[in-house]
Amino acid sequence: MAPRFLTLADVTEVLNISAAQAYALVRSGELPAIQIGGRLQWRVEAQELERYIERMYAQTRARIETDAGQQVDIPH
């Protein structure tokens, strides 16, 4: 069974981003997370990470579609 919660180190590995980038995502609220324990360590629910990834795919598709609609024919 996969763990319900991931550490920020896990998030950096899954997304292939830096620790600072993962921290910025949770601090901004873009990636929902909780702080637990006496040291207030961040934890991200695995389902929240999957939802974040799905949102990023949707945003990327929308941006590509918008960019494709704005392309101008360039004479050769």
PDB file of N, H, CA, C and O in Angstrom:
ATOM      1  N   MET A   1       0.849  -1.179   0.000  1.00  0.00           N
ATOM      2  CA  MET A   1       0.000   0.000   0.000  1.00  0.00           C
ATOM      3  C   MET A   1       0.899   1.248   0.000  1.00  0.00           C
ATOM      4  O   MET A   1       1.843   1.352   0.783  1.00  0.00           O
ATOM      5  N   ALA A   2       0.589   2.161  -0.870  1.00  0.00           N
ATOM      6  H   ALA A   2      -0.178   2.077  -1.506  1.00  0.00           H
ATOM      7  CA  ALA A   2       1.355   3.412  -0.948  1.00  0.00           C
ATOM      8  C   ALA A   2       1.037   4.297   0.256  1.00  0.00           C
ATOM      9  O   ALA A   2      -0.084   4.278   0.764  1.00  0.00           O
ATOM     10  N   PRO A   3       2.014   5.065   0.709  1.00  0.00           N
ATOM     11  CA  PRO A   3       1.756   5.946   1.856  1.00  0.00           C
ATOM     12  C   PRO A   3       0.756   7.042   1.497  1.00  0.00           C
ATOM     13  O   PRO A   3       0.719   7.521   0.363  1.00  0.00           O
ATOM     14  N   ARG A   4      -0.048   7.425   2.475  1.00  0.00           N
ATOM     15  H   ARG A   4      -0.019   7.036   3.395  1.00  0.00           H
ATOM     16  CA  ARG A   4      -1.040   8.486   2.252  1.00  0.00           C
ATOM     17  C   ARG A   4      -0.370   9.846   2.125  1.00  0.00           C
ATOM     18  O   ARG A   4      -0.784  10.670   1.309  1.00  0.00           O
ATOM     19  N   PHE A   5       0.671  10.089   2.933  1.00  0.00           N
ATOM     20  H   PHE A   5       1.008   9.420   3.596  1.00  0.00           H
ATOM     21  CA  PHE A   5       1.342  11.383   2.938  1.00  0.00           C
ATOM     22  C   PHE A   5       2.774  11.268   2.439  1.00  0.00           C
ATOM     23  O   PHE A   5       3.457  10.274   2.686  1.00  0.00           O
ATOM     24  N   LEU A   6       3.212  12.295   1.738  1.00  0.00           N
ATOM     25  H   LEU A   6       2.657  13.102   1.538  1.00  0.00           H
ATOM     26  CA  LEU A   6       4.564  12.365   1.189  1.00  0.00           C
ATOM     27  C   LEU A   6       5.313  13.521   1.833  1.00  0.00           C
ATOM     28  O   LEU A   6       4.715  14.533   2.199  1.00  0.00           O
ATOM     29  N   THR A   7       6.600  13.368   1.967  1.00  0.00           N
ATOM     30  H   THR A   7       7.085  12.546   1.670  1.00  0.00           H
ATOM     31  CA  THR A   7       7.443  14.465   2.439  1.00  0.00           C
ATOM     32  C   THR A   7       7.736  15.390   1.260  1.00  0.00           C
ATOM     33  O   THR A   7       7.471  15.045   0.109  1.00  0.00           O
ATOM     34  N   LEU A   8       8.279  16.560   1.556  1.00  0.00           N
ATOM     35  H   LEU A   8       8.494  16.840   2.492  1.00  0.00           H
ATOM     36  CA  LEU A   8       8.679  17.446   0.460  1.00  0.00           C
ATOM     37  C   LEU A   8       9.793  16.812  -0.363  1.00  0.00           C
ATOM     38  O   LEU A   8       9.883  17.053  -1.567  1.00  0.00           O
ATOM     39  N   ALA A   9      10.642  16.005   0.268  1.00  0.00           N
ATOM     40  H   ALA A   9      10.568  15.809   1.246  1.00  0.00           H
ATOM     41  CA  ALA A   9      11.681  15.290  -0.482  1.00  0.00           C
ATOM     42  C   ALA A   9      11.047  14.343  -1.498  1.00  0.00           C
ATOM     43  O   ALA A   9      11.534  14.216  -2.621  1.00  0.00           O
ATOM     44  N   ASP A  10       9.957  13.675  -1.102  1.00  0.00           N
ATOM     45  H   ASP A  10       9.561  13.778  -0.189  1.00  0.00           H
ATOM     46  CA  ASP A  10       9.231  12.802  -2.027  1.00  0.00           C
ATOM     47  C   ASP A  10       8.666  13.612  -3.195  1.00  0.00           C
ATOM     48  O   ASP A  10       8.745  13.193  -4.350  1.00  0.00           O
ATOM     49  N   VAL A  11       8.101  14.764  -2.880  1.00  0.00           N
ATOM     50  H   VAL A  11       8.037  15.104  -1.942  1.00  0.00           H
ATOM     51  CA  VAL A  11       7.517  15.631  -3.912  1.00  0.00           C
ATOM     52  C   VAL A  11       8.593  16.078  -4.896  1.00  0.00           C
ATOM     53  O   VAL A  11       8.365  16.081  -6.106  1.00  0.00           O
ATOM     54  N   THR A  12       9.765  16.454  -4.384  1.00  0.00           N
ATOM     55  H   THR A  12       9.950  16.451  -3.401  1.00  0.00           H
ATOM     56  CA  THR A  12      10.847  16.887  -5.282  1.00  0.00           C
ATOM     57  C   THR A  12      11.240  15.761  -6.218  1.00  0.00           C
ATOM     58  O   THR A  12      11.544  15.997  -7.387  1.00  0.00           O
ATOM     59  N   GLU A  13      11.237  14.542  -5.709  1.00  0.00           N
ATOM     60  H   GLU A  13      10.990  14.350  -4.759  1.00  0.00           H
ATOM     61  CA  GLU A  13      11.617  13.392  -6.537  1.00  0.00           C
ATOM     62  C   GLU A  13      10.562  13.115  -7.612  1.00  0.00           C
ATOM     63  O   GLU A  13      10.900  12.893  -8.775  1.00  0.00           O
ATOM     64  N   VAL A  14       9.302  13.129  -7.224  1.00  0.00           N
ATOM     65  H   VAL A  14       9.027  13.310  -6.279  1.00  0.00           H
ATOM     66  CA  VAL A  14       8.217  12.841  -8.173  1.00  0.00           C
ATOM     67  C   VAL A  14       8.174  13.893  -9.282  1.00  0.00           C
ATOM     68  O   VAL A  14       8.048  13.553 -10.458  1.00  0.00           O
ATOM     69  N   LEU A  15       8.279  15.171  -8.905  1.00  0.00           N
ATOM     70  H   LEU A  15       8.382  15.447  -7.950  1.00  0.00           H
ATOM     71  CA  LEU A  15       8.157  16.255  -9.880  1.00  0.00           C
ATOM     72  C   LEU A  15       9.491  16.640 -10.526  1.00  0.00           C
ATOM     73  O   LEU A  15       9.524  17.428 -11.472  1.00  0.00           O
ATOM     74  N   ASN A  16      10.594  16.076 -10.006  1.00  0.00           N
ATOM     75  H   ASN A  16      10.567  15.437  -9.237  1.00  0.00           H
ATOM     76  CA  ASN A  16      11.933  16.407 -10.496  1.00  0.00           C
ATOM     77  C   ASN A  16      12.186  17.918 -10.401  1.00  0.00           C
ATOM     78  O   ASN A  16      12.591  18.560 -11.369  1.00  0.00           O
ATOM     79  N   ILE A  17      11.933  18.461  -9.204  1.00  0.00           N
ATOM     80  H   ILE A  17      11.603  17.939  -8.417  1.00  0.00           H
ATOM     81  CA  ILE A  17      12.150  19.880  -8.929  1.00  0.00           C
ATOM     82  C   ILE A  17      13.052  20.012  -7.710  1.00  0.00           C
ATOM     83  O   ILE A  17      13.336  19.028  -7.026  1.00  0.00           O
ATOM     84  N   SER A  18      13.495  21.222  -7.447  1.00  0.00           N
ATOM     85  H   SER A  18      13.265  22.021  -8.003  1.00  0.00           H
ATOM     86  CA  SER A  18      14.352  21.462  -6.286  1.00  0.00           C
ATOM     87  C   SER A  18      13.519  21.526  -5.008  1.00  0.00           C
ATOM     88  O   SER A  18      12.299  21.687  -5.050  1.00  0.00           O
ATOM     89  N   ALA A  19      14.201  21.399  -3.878  1.00  0.00           N
ATOM     90  H   ALA A  19      15.192  21.268  -3.844  1.00  0.00           H
ATOM     91  CA  ALA A  19      13.539  21.523  -2.585  1.00  0.00           C
ATOM     92  C   ALA A  19      12.924  22.910  -2.435  1.00  0.00           C
ATOM     93  O   ALA A  19      11.824  23.049  -1.900  1.00  0.00           O
ATOM     94  N   ALA A  20      13.628  23.933  -2.904  1.00  0.00           N
ATOM     95  H   ALA A  20      14.521  23.821  -3.338  1.00  0.00           H
ATOM     96  CA  ALA A  20      13.102  25.299  -2.817  1.00  0.00           C
ATOM     97  C   ALA A  20      11.820  25.448  -3.633  1.00  0.00           C
ATOM     98  O   ALA A  20      10.895  26.141  -3.209  1.00  0.00           O
ATOM     99  N   GLN A  21      11.756  24.811  -4.790  1.00  0.00           N
ATOM    100  H   GLN A  21      12.507  24.249  -5.135  1.00  0.00           H
ATOM    101  CA  GLN A  21      10.552  24.886  -5.618  1.00  0.00           C
ATOM    102  C   GLN A  21       9.377  24.176  -4.930  1.00  0.00           C
ATOM    103  O   GLN A  21       8.254  24.679  -4.942  1.00  0.00           O
ATOM    104  N   ALA A  22       9.639  23.014  -4.336  1.00  0.00           N
ATOM    105  H   ALA A  22      10.551  22.605  -4.327  1.00  0.00           H
ATOM    106  CA  ALA A  22       8.575  22.288  -3.626  1.00  0.00           C
ATOM    107  C   ALA A  22       8.075  23.110  -2.443  1.00  0.00           C
ATOM    108  O   ALA A  22       6.870  23.198  -2.210  1.00  0.00           O
ATOM    109  N   TYR A  23       8.989  23.703  -1.706  1.00  0.00           N
ATOM    110  H   TYR A  23       9.969  23.632  -1.896  1.00  0.00           H
ATOM    111  CA  TYR A  23       8.627  24.537  -0.563  1.00  0.00           C
ATOM    112  C   TYR A  23       7.770  25.718  -1.027  1.00  0.00           C
ATOM    113  O   TYR A  23       6.779  26.056  -0.381  1.00  0.00           O
ATOM    114  N   ALA A  24       8.143  26.337  -2.130  1.00  0.00           N
ATOM    115  H   ALA A  24       8.948  26.062  -2.655  1.00  0.00           H
ATOM    116  CA  ALA A  24       7.381  27.475  -2.666  1.00  0.00           C
ATOM    117  C   ALA A  24       5.971  27.048  -3.067  1.00  0.00           C
ATOM    118  O   ALA A  24       5.017  27.799  -2.864  1.00  0.00           O
ATOM    119  N   LEU A  25       5.833  25.857  -3.630  1.00  0.00           N
ATOM    120  H   LEU A  25       6.608  25.247  -3.795  1.00  0.00           H
ATOM    121  CA  LEU A  25       4.510  25.363  -4.028  1.00  0.00           C
ATOM    122  C   LEU A  25       3.588  25.204  -2.826  1.00  0.00           C
ATOM    123  O   LEU A  25       2.416  25.576  -2.890  1.00  0.00           O
ATOM    124  N   VAL A  26       4.107  24.656  -1.735  1.00  0.00           N
ATOM    125  H   VAL A  26       5.059  24.354  -1.683  1.00  0.00           H
ATOM    126  CA  VAL A  26       3.236  24.469  -0.570  1.00  0.00           C
ATOM    127  C   VAL A  26       3.016  25.776   0.179  1.00  0.00           C
ATOM    128  O   VAL A  26       1.920  26.007   0.691  1.00  0.00           O
ATOM    129  N   ARG A  27       4.017  26.628   0.258  1.00  0.00           N
ATOM    130  H   ARG A  27       4.907  26.440  -0.157  1.00  0.00           H
ATOM    131  CA  ARG A  27       3.866  27.920   0.948  1.00  0.00           C
ATOM    132  C   ARG A  27       2.857  28.814   0.229  1.00  0.00           C
ATOM    133  O   ARG A  27       2.121  29.560   0.875  1.00  0.00           O
ATOM    134  N   SER A  28       2.818  28.744  -1.091  1.00  0.00           N
ATOM    135  H   SER A  28       3.416  28.138  -1.616  1.00  0.00           H
ATOM    136  CA  SER A  28       1.887  29.571  -1.862  1.00  0.00           C
ATOM    137  C   SER A  28       0.461  29.011  -1.832  1.00  0.00           C
ATOM    138  O   SER A  28      -0.493  29.714  -2.165  1.00  0.00           O
ATOM    139  N   GLY A  29       0.322  27.743  -1.432  1.00  0.00           N
ATOM    140  H   GLY A  29       1.097  27.172  -1.162  1.00  0.00           H
ATOM    141  CA  GLY A  29      -0.991  27.103  -1.444  1.00  0.00           C
ATOM    142  C   GLY A  29      -1.311  26.443  -2.766  1.00  0.00           C
ATOM    143  O   GLY A  29      -2.361  25.815  -2.908  1.00  0.00           O
ATOM    144  N   GLU A  30      -0.422  26.574  -3.739  1.00  0.00           N
ATOM    145  H   GLU A  30       0.431  27.084  -3.624  1.00  0.00           H
ATOM    146  CA  GLU A  30      -0.654  25.956  -5.047  1.00  0.00           C
ATOM    147  C   GLU A  30      -0.716  24.431  -4.920  1.00  0.00           C
ATOM    148  O   GLU A  30      -1.485  23.768  -5.616  1.00  0.00           O
ATOM    149  N   LEU A  31       0.105  23.892  -4.024  1.00  0.00           N
ATOM    150  H   LEU A  31       0.731  24.430  -3.459  1.00  0.00           H
ATOM    151  CA  LEU A  31       0.072  22.466  -3.707  1.00  0.00           C
ATOM    152  C   LEU A  31      -0.351  22.343  -2.247  1.00  0.00           C
ATOM    153  O   LEU A  31       0.449  22.612  -1.350  1.00  0.00           O
ATOM    154  N   PRO A  32      -1.608  21.934  -1.992  1.00  0.00           N
ATOM    155  CA  PRO A  32      -2.088  21.844  -0.615  1.00  0.00           C
ATOM    156  C   PRO A  32      -1.238  20.891   0.215  1.00  0.00           C
ATOM    157  O   PRO A  32      -0.880  19.805  -0.239  1.00  0.00           O
ATOM    158  N   ALA A  33      -0.922  21.308   1.430  1.00  0.00           N
ATOM    159  H   ALA A  33      -1.213  22.191   1.799  1.00  0.00           H
ATOM    160  CA  ALA A  33      -0.101  20.504   2.331  1.00  0.00           C
ATOM    161  C   ALA A  33      -0.453  20.855   3.769  1.00  0.00           C
ATOM    162  O   ALA A  33      -1.116  21.856   4.038  1.00  0.00           O
ATOM    163  N   ILE A  34       0.003  20.016   4.681  1.00  0.00           N
ATOM    164  H   ILE A  34       0.542  19.202   4.463  1.00  0.00           H
ATOM    165  CA  ILE A  34      -0.186  20.271   6.103  1.00  0.00           C
ATOM    166  C   ILE A  34       1.173  20.268   6.782  1.00  0.00           C
ATOM    167  O   ILE A  34       2.142  19.714   6.263  1.00  0.00           O
ATOM    168  N   GLN A  35       1.228  20.893   7.949  1.00  0.00           N
ATOM    169  H   GLN A  35       0.440  21.342   8.371  1.00  0.00           H
ATOM    170  CA  GLN A  35       2.426  20.838   8.769  1.00  0.00           C
ATOM    171  C   GLN A  35       2.102  20.029  10.013  1.00  0.00           C
ATOM    172  O   GLN A  35       1.077  20.246  10.658  1.00  0.00           O
ATOM    173  N   ILE A  36       2.990  19.090  10.345  1.00  0.00           N
ATOM    174  H   ILE A  36       3.823  18.914   9.821  1.00  0.00           H
ATOM    175  CA  ILE A  36       2.735  18.205  11.484  1.00  0.00           C
ATOM    176  C   ILE A  36       3.954  18.138  12.389  1.00  0.00           C
ATOM    177  O   ILE A  36       5.068  18.491  12.001  1.00  0.00           O
ATOM    178  N   GLY A  37       3.709  17.679  13.593  1.00  0.00           N
ATOM    179  H   GLY A  37       2.805  17.392  13.908  1.00  0.00           H
ATOM    180  CA  GLY A  37       4.783  17.444  14.547  1.00  0.00           C
ATOM    181  C   GLY A  37       5.305  18.718  15.172  1.00  0.00           C
ATOM    182  O   GLY A  37       4.930  19.825  14.784  1.00  0.00           O
ATOM    183  N   GLY A  38       6.180  18.538  16.149  1.00  0.00           N
ATOM    184  H   GLY A  38       6.485  17.639  16.464  1.00  0.00           H
ATOM    185  CA  GLY A  38       6.764  19.663  16.868  1.00  0.00           C
ATOM    186  C   GLY A  38       7.640  20.541  15.995  1.00  0.00           C
ATOM    187  O   GLY A  38       7.812  21.730  16.262  1.00  0.00           O
ATOM    188  N   ARG A  39       8.195  19.940  14.943  1.00  0.00           N
ATOM    189  H   ARG A  39       8.055  18.974  14.726  1.00  0.00           H
ATOM    190  CA  ARG A  39       9.059  20.707  14.037  1.00  0.00           C
ATOM    191  C   ARG A  39       8.287  21.249  12.826  1.00  0.00           C
ATOM    192  O   ARG A  39       8.870  21.847  11.922  1.00  0.00           O
ATOM    193  N   LEU A  40       6.978  21.031  12.825  1.00  0.00           N
ATOM    194  H   LEU A  40       6.504  20.546  13.559  1.00  0.00           H
ATOM    195  CA  LEU A  40       6.095  21.517  11.750  1.00  0.00           C
ATOM    196  C   LEU A  40       6.609  21.122  10.366  1.00  0.00           C
ATOM    197  O   LEU A  40       6.779  21.963   9.483  1.00  0.00           O
ATOM    198  N   GLN A  41       6.849  19.837  10.204  1.00  0.00           N
ATOM    199  H   GLN A  41       6.711  19.154  10.922  1.00  0.00           H
ATOM    200  CA  GLN A  41       7.321  19.337   8.914  1.00  0.00           C
ATOM    201  C   GLN A  41       6.150  19.250   7.934  1.00  0.00           C
ATOM    202  O   GLN A  41       5.043  18.861   8.305  1.00  0.00           O
ATOM    203  N   TRP A  42       6.413  19.616   6.682  1.00  0.00           N
ATOM    204  H   TRP A  42       7.312  19.932   6.381  1.00  0.00           H
ATOM    205  CA  TRP A  42       5.382  19.613   5.656  1.00  0.00           C
ATOM    206  C   TRP A  42       5.105  18.187   5.192  1.00  0.00           C
ATOM    207  O   TRP A  42       6.016  17.371   5.056  1.00  0.00           O
ATOM    208  N   ARG A  43       3.815  17.907   4.952  1.00  0.00           N
ATOM    209  H   ARG A  43       3.075  18.570   5.063  1.00  0.00           H
ATOM    210  CA  ARG A  43       3.384  16.649   4.359  1.00  0.00           C
ATOM    211  C   ARG A  43       2.330  16.964   3.302  1.00  0.00           C
ATOM    212  O   ARG A  43       1.455  17.808   3.494  1.00  0.00           O
ATOM    213  N   VAL A  44       2.445  16.261   2.190  1.00  0.00           N
ATOM    214  H   VAL A  44       3.156  15.576   2.034  1.00  0.00           H
ATOM    215  CA  VAL A  44       1.514  16.424   1.066  1.00  0.00           C
ATOM    216  C   VAL A  44       0.781  15.104   0.884  1.00  0.00           C
ATOM    217  O   VAL A  44       1.401  14.048   0.757  1.00  0.00           O
ATOM    218  N   GLU A  45      -0.524  15.172   0.874  1.00  0.00           N
ATOM    219  H   GLU A  45      -1.028  16.029   0.978  1.00  0.00           H
ATOM    220  CA  GLU A  45      -1.302  13.964   0.639  1.00  0.00           C
ATOM    221  C   GLU A  45      -1.080  13.518  -0.807  1.00  0.00           C
ATOM    222  O   GLU A  45      -1.106  14.336  -1.726  1.00  0.00           O
ATOM    223  N   ALA A  46      -0.863  12.230  -0.999  1.00  0.00           N
ATOM    224  H   ALA A  46      -0.842  11.565  -0.253  1.00  0.00           H
ATOM    225  CA  ALA A  46      -0.563  11.695  -2.333  1.00  0.00           C
ATOM    226  C   ALA A  46      -1.639  12.097  -3.348  1.00  0.00           C
ATOM    227  O   ALA A  46      -1.326  12.431  -4.491  1.00  0.00           O
ATOM    228  N   GLN A  47      -2.905  12.064  -2.925  1.00  0.00           N
ATOM    229  H   GLN A  47      -3.159  11.793  -1.997  1.00  0.00           H
ATOM    230  CA  GLN A  47      -3.996  12.452  -3.839  1.00  0.00           C
ATOM    231  C   GLN A  47      -3.903  13.922  -4.221  1.00  0.00           C
ATOM    232  O   GLN A  47      -4.228  14.286  -5.351  1.00  0.00           O
ATOM    233  N   GLU A  48      -3.464  14.773  -3.297  1.00  0.00           N
ATOM    234  H   GLU A  48      -3.200  14.478  -2.379  1.00  0.00           H
ATOM    235  CA  GLU A  48      -3.306  16.200  -3.617  1.00  0.00           C
ATOM    236  C   GLU A  48      -2.201  16.402  -4.656  1.00  0.00           C
ATOM    237  O   GLU A  48      -2.318  17.249  -5.542  1.00  0.00           O
ATOM    238  N   LEU A  49      -1.138  15.624  -4.538  1.00  0.00           N
ATOM    239  H   LEU A  49      -1.043  14.936  -3.818  1.00  0.00           H
ATOM    240  CA  LEU A  49      -0.066  15.721  -5.523  1.00  0.00           C
ATOM    241  C   LEU A  49      -0.572  15.290  -6.889  1.00  0.00           C
ATOM    242  O   LEU A  49      -0.250  15.920  -7.896  1.00  0.00           O
ATOM    243  N   GLU A  50      -1.360  14.225  -6.935  1.00  0.00           N
ATOM    244  H   GLU A  50      -1.621  13.713  -6.117  1.00  0.00           H
ATOM    245  CA  GLU A  50      -1.919  13.771  -8.215  1.00  0.00           C
ATOM    246  C   GLU A  50      -2.866  14.819  -8.804  1.00  0.00           C
ATOM    247  O   GLU A  50      -2.865  15.050 -10.013  1.00  0.00           O
ATOM    248  N   ARG A  51      -3.674  15.451  -7.949  1.00  0.00           N
ATOM    249  H   ARG A  51      -3.676  15.264  -6.967  1.00  0.00           H
ATOM    250  CA  ARG A  51      -4.568  16.520  -8.440  1.00  0.00           C
ATOM    251  C   ARG A  51      -3.758  17.705  -8.967  1.00  0.00           C
ATOM    252  O   ARG A  51      -4.111  18.303  -9.983  1.00  0.00           O
ATOM    253  N   TYR A  52      -2.680  18.036  -8.277  1.00  0.00           N
ATOM    254  H   TYR A  52      -2.392  17.550  -7.452  1.00  0.00           H
ATOM    255  CA  TYR A  52      -1.808  19.119  -8.740  1.00  0.00           C
ATOM    256  C   TYR A  52      -1.249  18.785 -10.127  1.00  0.00           C
ATOM    257  O   TYR A  52      -1.252  19.629 -11.023  1.00  0.00           O
ATOM    258  N   ILE A  53      -0.778  17.571 -10.294  1.00  0.00           N
ATOM    259  H   ILE A  53      -0.775  16.885  -9.566  1.00  0.00           H
ATOM    260  CA  ILE A  53      -0.230  17.153 -11.590  1.00  0.00           C
ATOM    261  C   ILE A  53      -1.308  17.237 -12.666  1.00  0.00           C
ATOM    262  O   ILE A  53      -1.034  17.706 -13.771  1.00  0.00           O
ATOM    263  N   GLU A  54      -2.523  16.794 -12.368  1.00  0.00           N
ATOM    264  H   GLU A  54      -2.746  16.413 -11.470  1.00  0.00           H
ATOM    265  CA  GLU A  54      -3.626  16.883 -13.330  1.00  0.00           C
ATOM    266  C   GLU A  54      -3.918  18.334 -13.699  1.00  0.00           C
ATOM    267  O   GLU A  54      -4.166  18.637 -14.866  1.00  0.00           O
ATOM    268  N   ARG A  55      -3.891  19.246 -12.700  1.00  0.00           N
ATOM    269  H   ARG A  55      -3.689  19.000 -11.752  1.00  0.00           H
ATOM    270  CA  ARG A  55      -4.118  20.673 -12.980  1.00  0.00           C
ATOM    271  C   ARG A  55      -3.031  21.226 -13.894  1.00  0.00           C
ATOM    272  O   ARG A  55      -3.314  22.017 -14.794  1.00  0.00           O
ATOM    273  N   MET A  56      -1.801  20.815 -13.665  1.00  0.00           N
ATOM    274  H   MET A  56      -1.571  20.172 -12.934  1.00  0.00           H
ATOM    275  CA  MET A  56      -0.696  21.298 -14.498  1.00  0.00           C
ATOM    276  C   MET A  56      -0.834  20.800 -15.939  1.00  0.00           C
ATOM    277  O   MET A  56      -0.534  21.535 -16.880  1.00  0.00           O
ATOM    278  N   TYR A  57      -1.285  19.554 -16.112  1.00  0.00           N
ATOM    279  H   TYR A  57      -1.529  18.958 -15.347  1.00  0.00           H
ATOM    280  CA  TYR A  57      -1.549  19.042 -17.457  1.00  0.00           C
ATOM    281  C   TYR A  57      -2.646  19.862 -18.130  1.00  0.00           C
ATOM    282  O   TYR A  57      -2.515  20.232 -19.297  1.00  0.00           O
ATOM    283  N   ALA A  58      -3.723  20.148 -17.405  1.00  0.00           N
ATOM    284  H   ALA A  58      -3.829  19.848 -16.457  1.00  0.00           H
ATOM    285  CA  ALA A  58      -4.833  20.918 -17.965  1.00  0.00           C
ATOM    286  C   ALA A  58      -4.384  22.332 -18.339  1.00  0.00           C
ATOM    287  O   ALA A  58      -4.743  22.839 -19.402  1.00  0.00           O
ATOM    288  N   GLN A  59      -3.596  22.968 -17.462  1.00  0.00           N
ATOM    289  H   GLN A  59      -3.304  22.556 -16.598  1.00  0.00           H
ATOM    290  CA  GLN A  59      -3.098  24.311 -17.767  1.00  0.00           C
ATOM    291  C   GLN A  59      -2.175  24.297 -18.980  1.00  0.00           C
ATOM    292  O   GLN A  59      -2.211  25.211 -19.804  1.00  0.00           O
ATOM    293  N   THR A  60      -1.358  23.271 -19.087  1.00  0.00           N
ATOM    294  H   THR A  60      -1.329  22.528 -18.418  1.00  0.00           H
ATOM    295  CA  THR A  60      -0.449  23.166 -20.230  1.00  0.00           C
ATOM    296  C   THR A  60      -1.234  22.983 -21.521  1.00  0.00           C
ATOM    297  O   THR A  60      -0.936  23.625 -22.528  1.00  0.00           O
ATOM    298  N   ARG A  61      -2.256  22.092 -21.494  1.00  0.00           N
ATOM    299  H   ARG A  61      -2.498  21.571 -20.675  1.00  0.00           H
ATOM    300  CA  ARG A  61      -3.091  21.898 -22.683  1.00  0.00           C
ATOM    301  C   ARG A  61      -3.764  23.203 -23.090  1.00  0.00           C
ATOM    302  O   ARG A  61      -3.784  23.547 -24.272  1.00  0.00           O
ATOM    303  N   ALA A  62      -4.309  23.924 -22.132  1.00  0.00           N
ATOM    304  H   ALA A  62      -4.292  23.645 -21.172  1.00  0.00           H
ATOM    305  CA  ALA A  62      -5.000  25.182 -22.433  1.00  0.00           C
ATOM    306  C   ALA A  62      -4.039  26.195 -23.035  1.00  0.00           C
ATOM    307  O   ALA A  62      -4.386  26.897 -23.986  1.00  0.00           O
ATOM    308  N   ARG A  63      -2.830  26.273 -22.483  1.00  0.00           N
ATOM    309  H   ARG A  63      -2.549  25.704 -21.711  1.00  0.00           H
ATOM    310  CA  ARG A  63      -1.837  27.214 -23.004  1.00  0.00           C
ATOM    311  C   ARG A  63      -1.435  26.846 -24.428  1.00  0.00           C
ATOM    312  O   ARG A  63      -1.278  27.726 -25.274  1.00  0.00           O
ATOM    313  N   ILE A  64      -1.268  25.544 -24.701  1.00  0.00           N
ATOM    314  H   ILE A  64      -1.396  24.829 -24.013  1.00  0.00           H
ATOM    315  CA  ILE A  64      -0.901  25.098 -26.045  1.00  0.00           C
ATOM    316  C   ILE A  64      -2.024  25.423 -27.028  1.00  0.00           C
ATOM    317  O   ILE A  64      -1.770  25.894 -28.137  1.00  0.00           O
ATOM    318  N   GLU A  65      -3.262  25.170 -26.616  1.00  0.00           N
ATOM    319  H   GLU A  65      -3.469  24.787 -25.716  1.00  0.00           H
ATOM    320  CA  GLU A  65      -4.402  25.458 -27.490  1.00  0.00           C
ATOM    321  C   GLU A  65      -4.510  26.951 -27.758  1.00  0.00           C
ATOM    322  O   GLU A  65      -4.793  27.355 -28.886  1.00  0.00           O
ATOM    323  N   THR A  66      -4.292  27.776 -26.741  1.00  0.00           N
ATOM    324  H   THR A  66      -4.062  27.448 -25.825  1.00  0.00           H
ATOM    325  CA  THR A  66      -4.337  29.227 -26.910  1.00  0.00           C
ATOM    326  C   THR A  66      -3.224  29.687 -27.848  1.00  0.00           C
ATOM    327  O   THR A  66      -3.449  30.494 -28.749  1.00  0.00           O
ATOM    328  N   ASP A  67      -2.031  29.164 -27.625  1.00  0.00           N
ATOM    329  H   ASP A  67      -1.848  28.508 -26.893  1.00  0.00           H
ATOM    330  CA  ASP A  67      -0.897  29.530 -28.469  1.00  0.00           C
ATOM    331  C   ASP A  67      -1.122  29.093 -29.911  1.00  0.00           C
ATOM    332  O   ASP A  67      -0.759  29.819 -30.837  1.00  0.00           O
ATOM    333  N   ALA A  68      -1.718  27.915 -30.116  1.00  0.00           N
ATOM    334  H   ALA A  68      -2.013  27.326 -29.364  1.00  0.00           H
ATOM    335  CA  ALA A  68      -1.980  27.414 -31.464  1.00  0.00           C
ATOM    336  C   ALA A  68      -3.007  28.292 -32.173  1.00  0.00           C
ATOM    337  O   ALA A  68      -2.915  28.499 -33.383  1.00  0.00           O
ATOM    338  N   GLY A  69      -3.976  28.807 -31.435  1.00  0.00           N
ATOM    339  H   GLY A  69      -4.051  28.639 -30.452  1.00  0.00           H
ATOM    340  CA  GLY A  69      -4.997  29.670 -32.017  1.00  0.00           C
ATOM    341  C   GLY A  69      -4.482  31.047 -32.371  1.00  0.00           C
ATOM    342  O   GLY A  69      -5.095  31.754 -33.171  1.00  0.00           O
ATOM    343  N   GLN A  70      -3.356  31.440 -31.781  1.00  0.00           N
ATOM    344  H   GLN A  70      -2.858  30.866 -31.131  1.00  0.00           H
ATOM    345  CA  GLN A  70      -2.796  32.755 -32.032  1.00  0.00           C
ATOM    346  C   GLN A  70      -1.648  32.746 -33.029  1.00  0.00           C
ATOM    347  O   GLN A  70      -1.060  33.790 -33.311  1.00  0.00           O
ATOM    348  N   GLN A  71      -1.324  31.568 -33.565  1.00  0.00           N
ATOM    349  H   GLN A  71      -1.802  30.720 -33.336  1.00  0.00           H
ATOM    350  CA  GLN A  71      -0.220  31.494 -34.508  1.00  0.00           C
ATOM    351  C   GLN A  71      -0.573  32.251 -35.794  1.00  0.00           C
ATOM    352  O   GLN A  71      -1.706  32.203 -36.272  1.00  0.00           O
ATOM    353  N   VAL A  72       0.389  32.922 -36.318  1.00  0.00           N
ATOM    354  H   VAL A  72       1.310  32.961 -35.930  1.00  0.00           H
ATOM    355  CA  VAL A  72       0.217  33.700 -37.545  1.00  0.00           C
ATOM    356  C   VAL A  72       1.047  33.037 -38.624  1.00  0.00           C
ATOM    357  O   VAL A  72       2.183  32.628 -38.388  1.00  0.00           O
ATOM    358  N   ASP A  73       0.463  32.933 -39.820  1.00  0.00           N
ATOM    359  H   ASP A  73      -0.461  33.265 -40.012  1.00  0.00           H
ATOM    360  CA  ASP A  73       1.230  32.366 -40.921  1.00  0.00           C
ATOM    361  C   ASP A  73       2.373  33.297 -41.277  1.00  0.00           C
ATOM    362  O   ASP A  73       2.180  34.497 -41.474  1.00  0.00           O
ATOM    363  N   ILE A  74       3.555  32.731 -41.355  1.00  0.00           N
ATOM    364  H   ILE A  74       3.711  31.756 -41.195  1.00  0.00           H
ATOM    365  CA  ILE A  74       4.746  33.493 -41.695  1.00  0.00           C
ATOM    366  C   ILE A  74       5.105  33.167 -43.138  1.00  0.00           C
ATOM    367  O   ILE A  74       5.325  32.005 -43.479  1.00  0.00           O
ATOM    368  N   PRO A  75       5.163  34.191 -43.988  1.00  0.00           N
ATOM    369  CA  PRO A  75       5.492  33.931 -45.403  1.00  0.00           C
ATOM    370  C   PRO A  75       6.916  33.368 -45.522  1.00  0.00           C
ATOM    371  O   PRO A  75       7.824  33.773 -44.795  1.00  0.00           O
ATOM    372  N   HIS A  76       7.081  32.447 -46.436  1.00  0.00           N
ATOM    373  H   HIS A  76       6.344  32.118 -47.026  1.00  0.00           H
ATOM    374  CA  HIS A  76       8.397  31.838 -46.652  1.00  0.00           C
ATOM    375  C   HIS A  76       9.096  32.496 -47.788  1.00  0.00           C
ATOM    376  O   HIS A  76      10.220  32.121 -48.122  1.00  0.00           O
TER     377      HIS A  76
END
